[in-house]
Amino acid sequence: ETSVKLLSCDPSMNEERKAGDYPAARKHLEEAIELTPNDFNPRVNLGLVLVQLKENAAAKEQLEKALALGATEPQVHFELAKALRAHVVETLGHPREWTKAAGYWTRGHADASDKSLDG
């Protein structure tokens, strides 16, 4: 039990993701998911990695599973929207302008929004 929790929370996985070593991060996150299939945290991080690897359908799947397991952070919904949009545009070939979003709220700023979905 202790080793499972340690692997699930291994900070090197997040360091690899932040450093851009997405294949290594993916490998470690997939191992964490095998050991802790009901923990949504490695699924969220794997979803972020898969978006960077342009594996949008797989990212969508992991982020949806994370939500089903209890992830409640708004960022998970935002990343899922980005993965869905990328899948529709890049994989299905729909024009980007057909999927344009107005923006998303920014935590702590009542009058601000995040336009990064458009980028």
Secondary structure by P-SEA (a helix, b strand, c coil): caaaaaaaacaaaaaaaaacaaaaaaaaaaaaaaaccccaaaaaaaaaaaaaacaaaaaaaaaaaaaaaccccaaaaaaaaaaaaaaaccccccccccccccccccccccccccccccc
